[in-house]
Amino acid sequence: MRIDWRIINSVTLTSIDLDALLQNAQRFDCSTFQTEISRLEREEACWTPEQRECLRFVSAILTMVLRADNATEPFGPMFVIDGQRSAIPTDFPKEKLKELEPWAMSLSDPELRARFLDVLWIQTKSFLAAKAAVEAYIASALRLEDPKEWPSCHKRLERAVRLAASLGRGSADLKVQVLTEIEAMLQRHRGKDPLYLTLRLIRLLLEFKYGSDSQFAEFANVAAVAAEGSQDFWRAKDYYQAEADCHRAGENKDSETEALRCSAECLVKEAELARSQAGRGAIAAAAILSDAVEAMRQLPGGKDRAAELHEMLLNLQRESTTELKSISKSFDASELVHAALAAVRDRPISDAIYTLSTIVSPPSIAKLKQEVKDQARVAIFGSLITSEVLNSRGRVVARAPALEAGVDDLKHDGLRWRMYRHARLGRSLSVQATINPARLEILASHAPDRLDLASLIQHSPWIPDGHAESVLRALVAGFQGDMLVAAHLVPPQLEALVRHVVETLGGNTSMLEPGGVQPERSLGAMLETAEASQAFGEDGIFELQDLLVDPLGANLRNEVAHGLIDDSGLFGTDVLYAWWLLLRYCVLTSKMIERSHSVSHSPSTPDDASVTHDTKSSSALG
């Protein structure tokens, strides 16, 4: 915002006569005023250069967004884009605002007067300006009073009472004046307004402990019953909650509990409504009913009803899985398929399988972060909402929050979940266009058996003692397409592999608890160790967490171990990718050791020392 402050003065502002300019505005709020001022400012022939600059100043003041619930920073920018923003109070020089105080006091329109005096108070701490702003806010709120378009009115009353309260004991009468006006407005509507004005007024009065709690409870109940009768169950829930808050303030425990029960039952009714509506169905109903179960559990005597609702929830979640639909986009992957086939065709089995194990690479964390950021720029709404993560049976196992601006920490669930989604798309493409075509070509040409694979993985230091047979059976089953067997063998063998690698590199894979009990550390905990990072690399760790253990990701280990995936789900791309990952780890580490042995000049090195050295030399395959 560039304004020539040298020519901003009371004389020029007075000559503009803002009150006259805006007296015929369609709506008497700052947003409408700002639009009109911007239009007038473009009529260059009507103004002197000094007057146009003053109009730009007025427009900047009116552009700011009122955040009435924030007592310390009540005004924010209207927009922030690519490092640029619109005006905020600190953009206006204190000295210049102080000079303009008499002019601001002289404004007739209460909305204009409230805005200029409030900004003046924030910047100069003029007590007189603050008191006058409170009175102007009251007048503006009364003029804007509308039960259907209630936010403008409510915001001005809320700002008035918070501003008055911030002025200290010397403004006690002023605060009471605002609260009296709020209560008077509530008495005019008494819960019969069609939306949320009564609710917001009650909340303000409860916060500042003013008025009759029991009477406010009656008004809230009137609004709740009316909303429930019109099947506006969300609004009814909020009003029952407000009624409960009133009873709590009045220490009426039984009435509070009953109001909370009614609030929870509104969620049940909304869930039933959602189930029958096109475009919502069981998925939306299950999400709503989940909140009802939680609310009922918190109530005295609500345990039985909560159990009943939980049974309903389980049925809805089972039903919701039939509503999940795949979203696809056509993509010509023929070139990738041909390249994969050419890479393994007409090659010896050992070369073909080695090529298969290196045919794709794990996704890069940096690349996934950039993809998420790029998508957030174009799919803004998707980055602003919290998403529920469902398991194979439709149960909510995690919630991914909105993506906060500038977040870069992988511990942030919202960022990690979105990265996992991009990684899963990449895995799906890799499996369908590259890994599986190459697997089928090798199967058709060589039909790999246990002996073929044993010769390729026999030197791998990453296979734990006593696990070679399980690993071989898993790999053979994968090549043969027997994913029912592979899916149940691959995840535990990957976990055993990680445990062995971490332990070999000096990490602890168990804990010591009081009493000498030594439980094994979970796979998730082991993947967070420095030893795992050394062996698999940051990208590889992220991939394993997504694929095997994180509820925000594929979570394959737990889905399989707990029998959550049905038979058809075991033939999905995640299972085949996990099989390929096991093949990759075993084949590549074996090949590394085989090569190192071929050039070794110390064949008499003891076996134990050789394994330790070789394991470390096989690090960071991920």
N, C-alpha and C positions, 0 to 999 in steps of 0.2 A: 504494500500500500504506500504510494508516494503522494503526499499532499504537501503543498507549499504552505507551511504553517504561518509564514509571515503575513499572508493576506487573509487568514481566518480571524475574524473579529466580530464582536457583537453588532456593530453598526451594519455590516454587510448581511449578517444573518437576519437581523431585524427587517432589512429591506426586502428580503425574500418572502417574508410572511408565511411561514410554514403552516400555521393554523388555517389560513385562508386557502392555501394550495391543496390541503388534504381534507377539507371539511366535507367533500362529496365522495370520499373513498368508499368502495363497496364494503369494506370491512375495516374496523378500526383497530388494527394490530400492526406491529412493526413490519411484519413481512409484507403486508399489502402496501403500507406506506413506502417501504423501500423500493418496491416495484414501480410505484408511481413517481417517486423522486428520480429514479434512474431514467424513466421515460422523459421526464421534464428536462433533465440535465442534457439530454441529447438534442433538445431544441435550442441550438446554439444562438440563434438570432434573438431569442427572448432574454438573454442574460449577458451581463458583462463578464469578462474573464474572472473577476473576483467572486461574483455570484456563482458561477459554475464551479469554482473550486470549493466554495462553501457547500454547494449541493453534493459534491463528491464526499466531503467530510460528513455531512448528514447521512448520506447513503451508507457510508462505512459504519457509522454508529448503529444504524438500523439493521445492518446485515448480520450482526452477531446473534447467535442462538441462545435463548434464555434457558438455562439449566437450573430450574428453581429448586431442585432437590439438593444442589450443591451450594452450601452456604458460603464456602470460602472462594470458589471460582464459579460464580453464577452465569458467566457468559463464555461461550466457546466459539470457535470459528465455524462459519457455515460450511466450509469445505476445506479439505486438506488433500492435495493432489500433487504427486511427484515432488515432494519437498516444498511446495508452495501452499499457502493458506490464506484465508480471508482474515479480516480484522479481529483482534482481541483487545481488551481494555488497555494492556500495557503498550499498545501502539500509539496511544494518544498522550502527548506530553502533559505532565501534571500542571506546569505553569500555565499552559494555554487553556486547559480546562478550567483552572481556577479563575482565569479572566472571564470565562464565559458563564460563570455561575449565575449572575444576575439575569442574563438572557434566558438561561434554562428555566429559572424560577418564573419568568414572565410568560412562558408558553401556556396557552389555554387548554390545549388538548391533553388529557391526563395520560394517555399512552405515550405521547412524545415526552411529556414532562418526566414521567417515571423512568424512561430509558436514559435520558441525558443526565438526570440527577443521580441515578444509580451508578452509572459509569463514573460520574464525577466523585461520588463517595468512594468507590473502589480505588481510584487513583489519588485523590487528595485527602480523603478521610474527613471531609466536611460534614460535621454533625447535622447542621441545618439542611444540607442537601439530602442526607439520608432520611431525616424525618419527613421532609417534603416528598421524597420518593415513595415512602410507605403510604402516605395519604393518596398520592397519585395512583399507585398500584390498586388501592381499594376502589377508587373511582373507575379506573379502567376495567377492573374485574366485574363490577356491577353492570357496566355498559355492555360487556361481552357475555354476560350470563346467558347460557343457552343449554338446556338439558341434553340436546342432541350433539352439539359441538362444544362439549364441556372442557376440553383440555386447556384452551386459552384462558378461560376464566379461572380455572383451578390453579394454573401455573402462576398467575399474578397474585392470587391470594397466598399461595405458598411462599413466593418470594417476599411478599410483604411481611408475613409473620416471621420468617427466618431473618430478614433484615432487621426487623424491630427487636427480635430476641438477641441479635448480635450487638446491639447498642448498649447493653448493660442495664443496670438498675434505673438509670435516668430515663429510660424509655419504657418502663413497666406499663404505664398508662397506654402508651401507643400499642404495645403488644396486645393488651386487653381489648383495645379498640378493634384491632384486626380480628381477633378471635371471636369477638361479639358479632362482627359482620359474617364470619364463616358460619357461626351457629345460626344466625338469622337466615342465611341462605339455605342451610340444611332444613330449617323449620319450614321454609317455603316449599320444599320438594318432598320431604318426609318419606323417602324411599320410593316415590312414585315416578321418578324420572326413568326414562327407558334404557339408560346406559350406566355410566360409572360415576356420575357427579356425587351422588349420595355417599358412595363408597370412599371416594377420595377426601371428601369433607370430613367424614367420620374419622378417617385415619389421622388427619391433621389435628383434630380436636383431641383424640386419644393421645397422640404424641405429646401435646402440650398440656395434657391433663386439665381440660376445660370443658365444663358442661356435665350433663347427666348421662352416665354410662348406660344406665338401664333404658333410658329413652332412645339413645342411639342404637341400642340392641334391637329395640322394636322397629326402628326405621330400617335397619339392615335386614331384619326378618321379612318385612313387607316386600322389600326389593327381591330377596331370595326366593320367596314363594312365587312372586310374579314371574321371575325369570325361569323358574323351574316349570311353571305352567305353560310357558311358551317354548319349552324345550331348549332354552338357552342355558344348558347345564354348566358351561364354564363360568358364566356370569353368576349363576346361582351358587356355585361352589365358592367363588370369591366373596359373595355377600354372606354366606353362612360362616365363612372364616372370619369376616369382619364382626359378625354377631358374636362369635366365640371370643374374639379379642375384647369386645365390650364387656362380656360376662367375666372375663379374666380380670379386667381392670376393676370390676365391681366385686371381685372375689366370690362369684357365684359358680362354684365348681360344677355342679350338676348340669346347669344350663349350658355352661361352656362345653362340657362333654357331648351333650345332645346336639349342639350346633356343629361341632366337629364331625360327629357321626353323619349328620345330614350332608356336610360338605363332602365327605368320602363317598356317600351314596350317590351324589351327583356325578362323581367320576364313573361309578358303575353304570349309571344311566347313559352317560356320554359314550362309554365303551359299547353298550348295546346299540346305541344309535349309529355309531361309526361302523359297526359290523354290518349293518343293513344298507349302508350308503355306498353308491358306486364311487370308485376312486379312493376309498378308505379301507373298508373290509377288515379282515381279521388282524392284519399287520398293525393298523392304527389302533384297533380295539385292544390288542394285547398291550401295546405301549401305555395306553390310558389306564387299563385295568391294573397294570403293575403299580402305578402310583396309588390307586385305590387300596390295594393290598397293603402297601407300606403305611398309608395313612391310618387304616383300620388297626394295624398292629400297634400303633402308638396310643390307642384309646383304651382306657380302663374298660374291661369287659369285652373288648373287641376281638379277642383271640379266636373264638369260634367262627365269627363272621369272616375274619381274615383267612382262616383255613378254607372256608367254603369258596371264597373269592380266588384263592390260590389254585384250587382245583379247576375253576373256570378259566383261569389264566393259562394253565397247562394245556387245556383243550384248545384254547385260542391259538396258542403258540404252535401246536401241532397243525392246526388248520392253516396257520399263516404260511407254513412252508410250501403249501400248494399254490399260494398266490405269488411267490417269488418268481420273477420272470427274468430271463437273461436279456441283456441289452447288447446288441452286437452291431458291428459296422463292417461292411465288406472290405476286404483287403486282399490284394493279389499277392500271395506269398509264393507263387510258382518259382520265382527266381531263387528264393531261399531254399525251397525244397530241392530244386535241381542241383544247387550248389552242395547241399548236404549229401545227396546221393552220389554225386561225382567224387566227393571227398573220401568215401569209403568203398566205392565200387571197384572191383577187380584188384583188390589189395589183399595181401596175406591177412589172416585173421588177427594176428597180433598188432599189425599196423592199423587195421581198420578199427579195432576196439580202442587203441591208443588215440586215434584221431577222434573217435566219438567222445572220449573223455575230455578232449580239449576243444570241442567244436563250438562251444559258447563260453562266455565268461560271466561271473557274478555281476550283478548291477552295482554301479558305483554310488556310494552315498551322496557324493557331491552332485552327481547327475540326477539322482532321485529328488534331492532337495530343490534343484533348479526346476525340475518338471513340476513339482508341487507349487512353487512360487509362480511359475508361468501360468499354470491353470487358475490359480487364485486371482490373477489379474483379469481373466476373461469370465470365469465362473464365480463371480463375487458372492452370490447368495450361498453357494455350496460351502464356501470357506467360513461363513458366519454362523452356521448352525451346528448344533451338537447332534451326532449320529449314533444310533444304537448298533452294536456289533452283535450279530446273531451266530450261534453255533449251528451245527448240522441239523439240530432238532428244533430250531427256531427260538431257542432260549437266548435271552439277552445276557451275554457274558462280559460285556464291557461297554463303556460309552466314550466315544471320541469327541472331545470338546471342539469348539470353534478354533480356527487357526488365527492366533493373535499376530498382529502386524510385527514384522521383524523377528519373529521367533526362529531360533536356529538350533535349539537344544534338542537332541534326540530323545531326551527324557520327557519332552512335552508330548502327551498322548495324541493331541490333534495333529501335530506334524508327523509323528511316527506312523499313525494309522494311514494317513494320506500317502506317505512314502510306500508303505506296504501295498497299498492298492495299485500304485504305479508299478511296483516290482512284480506284483501278481500278473498284471497284464503282460509284462515282459516275459515272465516265465511261461505263460500260456502260449505266447507266440513262439518262444524258443522250442517248447516241447512239440507243438503241432507242425511247425515249419522246418525244424532242424533235427532235434533229438529223436523224435519218433520215426521220421522217415529214414534216418541213418540206422536206427535200431532194427527196423523192419528189413532193410537191405542186408545188414549183417546176418540177421536171422535166416533170411532166404538163401544167402550165399554160403554160410558157414554153420548155422545151427549150433552156436557155442554151447558146450556142455561144461560140466564141473572141472574136468581136466584142463580144458582150454583156458578157462578163467584162472585156475590155480596157478598155471605157469606165468600168468600176467600179474598176479598180486602177491606171489610167494615171498617177495623181499620187503613188502611194506611194513615199516616199523609202527605204523598207525593201527594195525589190526591187533587187538589184545590177545594174549595167550588164551587158547581155548575157545576162540570165537571164529576161527577161520571157516569152519564148516557152516556156521550160521550165515556168515557173510557170503560164502559161495552159493548157498541155496537161495539167498535173497537175490543175488545177481543173476543166477540162471533163471529164476522165476520171472524176473523183469524182462530179460531178453525174450523169453517165451510168451510174454504177455499175460502171465498168470498173476494179475495184480492182487487177487485175494490173498495169495501167499506173500507176495513181495511187500504189500502194505503193512502186514503184521510183523515182518522181519526187519524191514529197513529202518524205521524210527528207533527201535531199541538198539540196533547195531550202530547207528550214528551216535546215539548217546554213549554207548560203550566206547566207541572210538574217541569221542571228545574226552571222556573221563580218563582213558588211557594216556592220551597225548598230554593233558594237563598234568597228570601225575608224573609222567616221565620227565617233563620239563621242570619238575620241582614244586608244582602247585599242590595244595591240599584239596582232596576230593571228599573229605569227611569232616565232621565236626566232633568236638569233645564236649559233652554236656555233663552237668553234675551227676555223680554216680558212676562215671566212667562209660556212659552210653555214647556210642560213636555213629550217629546216623549219617548216611551218605548225603552229600550236597546235591541239590536238584540240578538238572541240566541248565536251567536258567541261571542259577548262581555260578555254575562253572563257566558259562559263556562270558561272564563278566570279569573273569580273572585276567591278570596280565599274561599268564601263560597261554591262555586260549587266544588272546589277541596276537601274541607272538606267532602262534602256529597258523592261524586262519586269516589274520589280517582284519582290519576294521570292516571292510566290505563283506568278508566271509562271515564274520560274527553277526553282522546285521541280517544277512541272509538266513543264517541258521535260526536266529531268534524269531524271525518272521515265519519261516517255514515250519518250525517245530514247537515253540513254547509260548509265544506271546499271544494272549487272547485277542489282541488287536489285529493279529496276522492270521495266517492259515492255521496255526496251533495244531499241526498234524499229529504230533506225538500224543497229546492229550485226547484229541478227537478219536484216534485209533485205540489208544490204551483203554479208554472208558467206553468203547463200543458205541460211540455216538454217530459214526458214519455208517450208512447202510451199504449194501454190496455195490450198488451202482456208483456211489460216491468214491469207492476205492479205485475206480478206473479214471478218476479225474487227473488233470494235468499236474496238480501238486504232488500226488503220489509218484507219478512217473519221474517228475523232476527230482524228488528226494532219492529215488533209485539211482538216477544218473549221477547225483552228487556223491553217493556212496561209491559208485563205480569210479568216479573221478578221483576221489581221495585215495582209494586203494591202488589204482593203476599208476597214478602219477608218483606217489611216494615210493612205490616199488621200483618204478623206472629210475627215479633219482638214486636210490641205493644201488641198483644194478650198475648204473653208470659210474658211481663213485667207487664201487668195488673193482671195476675193470681198470681203473687208473690208480688204485691204491698201491702204495709201496710198503705197507705194513700189514701183511696178511696175518701176522701172529697176534694182532691186537685182541685182547680178551673180548668175548662176546658182549658182556654187559656194557663195557665202555663203548663198544661199537654201536649198540642200539641207542644209547643216550646221544652220542655224537650224531648219528644218522637222523634221529628224530628231529634234532635241532636244525640239521641241514635241510630238512623237508618242510621248513616253516613257511607260513604265509602263502599257502596254496590258494586261499580264498581271494 
